[in-house]
Amino acid sequence: MSNSREAHDHSTSSYEQGTTLRPIVPTPLTRCPLASAMEVLGGKWRAPLLWWLGQSPRHFGELRRRLPDISAKVLTQQLRALEEVGLLARSEEPSGRVTRVRYKLLPAGIELLPLLDQLCAWGATLPGVKLETE
């Protein structure tokens, strides 16, 4: 049996290739697969961010426009959290005097898109929900 440090080593080659999620540090709540998934996807902004990034890679400013109620600080925190668990990647693109930051889904994030589409379809059936168009 390996010690806990070895069990939670985040430097696997498959993660570096963007094919697997980083493990969540076990807690009593995260011993359940559903609770673990909700820990990663929970909150007001993570699922919408993943959904918008599933449409195409986006720059930070574009994500702010797509989600006008999110502050820059919270957007940054949520993007970092999703990057930390291996669902998306951040890249910097020089653009004149400024550097633009672009986000795109990694394979682990792309795997979530069918689930997000199903949640979106279910949400559209709820009373009082207005569908937004791009």
C-alpha positions, -999 to +999 in steps of 0.1 A: +000+000+000+014+034-009+015+064+013-010+093+008+016+115-009+022+089-036-016+082-039-022+119-047+007+126-070-005+151-096+025+148-120+013+119-141+021+119-178-015+114-187-025+146-169+003+165-187-013+154-220-046+167-207-064+134-208-073+128-171-085+149-142-063+156-112-075+137-082-095+154-056-081+151-021-104+127-003-128+140+023-158+123+039-180+141+013-159+131-018-159+094-011-191+094-032-187+097-070-217+121-073-204+143-044-170+143-061-184+154-094-205+181-077-174+194-059-158+200-092-189+213-110-207+229-081-214+266-077-232+291-099-206+296-126-186+265-133-212+246-155-220+278-176-183+284-180-177+249-192-207+251-215-195+283-232-160+270-235-175+238-251-189+260-279-153+273-287-122+285-270-128+320-255-109+350-243-114+363-208-133+393-220-156+373-241-165+351-211-172+382-191-196+393-218-213+359-220-218+359-182-224+396-174-233+390-137-199+375-129-172+398-115-137+397-129-124+384-096-149+355-094-144+347-131-106+344-125-112+322-094-135+299-112-113+296-143-083+288-120-103+261-102-113+245-134-078+246-147-065+232-114-086+200-118-076+196-154-109+206-172-095+235-191-062+251-202-052+288-202-029+302-229-015+337-234-015+352-268+005+384-275-016+410-292+002+442-297+010+459-264-012+436-244-014+398-239-048+382-244-056+352-223-076+324-240-092+294-224-101+261-240-114+228-228-091+198-223-103+163-231-116+158-196-137+189-200-149+179-234-162+146-219-186+167-198-203+184-227-230+157-233-239+159-196-241+197-197-263+195-228-286+171-210-288+194-180-295+224-203-323+205-220-338+195-186-334+231-173-353+244-203-384+224-192-385+241-158-413+266-153-403+302-158-370+295-176-363+318-205-340+305-232-311+327-240-298+329-275-261+335-285 
